[in-house]
């Protein structure tokens, strides 16, 4: 899933004061399923790169500002990039997933409103101040439900329409939304389309 968006400076100035939440939206809706290998680049990446690097363990590279492997159940929020953007808070509703042949770990998010990993917005890690790319492995536990993968902003920002939402809608569309504008909207992500 690749797309791009241009957000005006006046909108960007009103966004992103609440930090970045993995597995939770700005208004506390939460993801139900497993996430692994969450990566954020400060640069745009092409679809071919995303497809070929998806199943590869990456070493820290230029532009990679956060890399949460979720391999260490004692420290889900450890950032493996060279920028040190580790989580400031990890909910106790996020649990380890048994290692299997397809993946090397993962974090199970319970779907409760208190299941999240919170990253602090920094100069290097911002979803509102510069171009960025996100990549992650996703396995949903439910369909026909709003499932946020990444949220950025406070509740007040969300209510005012100045937040970032990356995730799934109730009708199983994948959306990338900034300030309630869907810049990417792809239909047809059911239970077997993780």
Beta strands, then each sheet from edge to edge (+ up, - down):
strand 1: 20-22
strand 2: 32-41
strand 3: 64-68
strand 4: 87-90
strand 5: 94-96
strand 6: 107-110
strand 7: 117-119
strand 8: 133-140
strand 9: 147-152
strand 10: 164-168
strand 11: 174-178
strand 12: 181-186
sheet 1: 4+ 7- 1+ 9- 10+ 11- 12+
sheet 2: 3+ 2- 6+ 5-
sheet 3: 3+ 2- 8+
end
